[in-house]
Amino acid sequence: MLHARQVTTTKNGQFLSYLGQAGFRRVNPAKYERAMRYRRAALAVFFWTLVAGFSWVVIESAQALQMF
């Protein structure tokens, strides 16, 4: 289907000019993906630390109950 207006790579020149003057920066995909990988790794470390801590409490509680 053909549209009445043709879409170019510069969709709205005035808007792009405003963004440039306002100091808007594009997100660097490499930095964003690196941040996402770091966040995912940090979340995994936190999760496994939480699981290990909970397991330790359960094991210690079981050992304490065995004494009595």
C-alpha atoms as a printed R data frame, in Angstrom:
   type eleno elety resid chain resno      x       y      z
1  ATOM     1    CA   MET     A     1  0.000   0.000  0.000
2  ATOM     2    CA   LEU     A     2  1.202   3.440 -0.789
3  ATOM     3    CA   HIS     A     3  0.791   6.215  1.731
4  ATOM     4    CA   ALA     A     4 -0.048   9.778  0.888
5  ATOM     5    CA   ARG     A     5  3.148  10.990  2.564
6  ATOM     6    CA   GLN     A     6  6.479   9.388  1.937
7  ATOM     7    CA   VAL     A     7  8.453   8.534  5.073
8  ATOM     8    CA   THR     A     8 12.101   9.488  4.950
9  ATOM     9    CA   THR     A     9 14.951   8.615  7.285
10 ATOM    10    CA   THR     A    10 14.575  12.085  8.841
11 ATOM    11    CA   LYS     A    11 10.938  11.875  9.878
12 ATOM    12    CA   ASN     A    12 10.701  15.293 11.489
13 ATOM    13    CA   GLY     A    13 13.613  17.634 11.028
14 ATOM    14    CA   GLN     A    14 12.429  20.197 13.570
15 ATOM    15    CA   PHE     A    15 12.055  17.550 16.257
16 ATOM    16    CA   LEU     A    16 15.536  16.172 15.560
17 ATOM    17    CA   SER     A    17 16.943  19.672 15.670
18 ATOM    18    CA   TYR     A    18 15.273  20.244 19.051
19 ATOM    19    CA   LEU     A    19 16.695  16.988 20.406
20 ATOM    20    CA   GLY     A    20 20.158  17.975 19.252
21 ATOM    21    CA   GLN     A    21 19.937  21.367 20.908
22 ATOM    22    CA   ALA     A    22 18.507  19.935 24.113
23 ATOM    23    CA   GLY     A    23 21.494  17.612 24.484
24 ATOM    24    CA   PHE     A    24 19.555  14.404 23.909
25 ATOM    25    CA   ARG     A    25 21.821  11.438 23.326
26 ATOM    26    CA   ARG     A    26 21.025   8.110 21.789
27 ATOM    27    CA   VAL     A    27 21.544   5.057 23.957
28 ATOM    28    CA   ASN     A    28 24.656   3.117 23.050
29 ATOM    29    CA   PRO     A    29 23.387  -0.460 22.542
30 ATOM    30    CA   ALA     A    30 26.708  -1.972 23.633
31 ATOM    31    CA   LYS     A    31 26.658  -0.107 26.956
32 ATOM    32    CA   TYR     A    32 22.978  -0.904 27.470
33 ATOM    33    CA   GLU     A    33 23.501  -4.617 26.832
34 ATOM    34    CA   ARG     A    34 26.549  -4.614 29.119
35 ATOM    35    CA   ALA     A    35 24.483  -2.996 31.856
36 ATOM    36    CA   MET     A    36 21.717  -5.546 31.332
37 ATOM    37    CA   ARG     A    37 24.219  -8.438 31.576
38 ATOM    38    CA   TYR     A    38 25.709  -6.918 34.747
39 ATOM    39    CA   ARG     A    39 22.258  -6.466 36.252
40 ATOM    40    CA   ARG     A    40 21.290 -10.047 35.385
41 ATOM    41    CA   ALA     A    41 24.542 -11.384 36.883
42 ATOM    42    CA   ALA     A    42 24.093  -9.302 40.036
43 ATOM    43    CA   LEU     A    43 20.526 -10.556 40.384
44 ATOM    44    CA   ALA     A    44 21.699 -14.165 39.979
45 ATOM    45    CA   VAL     A    45 24.410 -13.685 42.629
46 ATOM    46    CA   PHE     A    46 21.866 -12.127 44.991
47 ATOM    47    CA   PHE     A    47 19.373 -14.944 44.382
48 ATOM    48    CA   TRP     A    48 21.914 -17.735 44.955
49 ATOM    49    CA   THR     A    49 23.242 -15.980 48.074
50 ATOM    50    CA   LEU     A    50 19.686 -15.777 49.368
51 ATOM    51    CA   VAL     A    51 19.119 -19.492 48.626
52 ATOM    52    CA   ALA     A    52 22.397 -20.433 50.312
53 ATOM    53    CA   GLY     A    53 21.541 -18.349 53.385
54 ATOM    54    CA   PHE     A    54 18.088 -19.863 53.669
55 ATOM    55    CA   SER     A    55 19.546 -23.367 53.267
56 ATOM    56    CA   TRP     A    56 22.120 -22.666 55.973
57 ATOM    57    CA   VAL     A    57 19.383 -21.538 58.385
58 ATOM    58    CA   VAL     A    58 17.342 -24.674 57.654
59 ATOM    59    CA   ILE     A    59 20.349 -26.985 58.146
60 ATOM    60    CA   GLU     A    60 21.415 -25.259 61.367
61 ATOM    61    CA   SER     A    61 17.860 -25.389 62.701
62 ATOM    62    CA   ALA     A    62 17.632 -29.098 61.903
63 ATOM    63    CA   GLN     A    63 20.933 -29.775 63.657
64 ATOM    64    CA   ALA     A    64 19.796 -27.764 66.708
65 ATOM    65    CA   LEU     A    65 16.531 -29.702 66.869
66 ATOM    66    CA   GLN     A    66 18.430 -33.001 66.708
67 ATOM    67    CA   MET     A    67 20.300 -32.134 69.901
68 ATOM    68    CA   PHE     A    68 17.069 -31.992 71.895
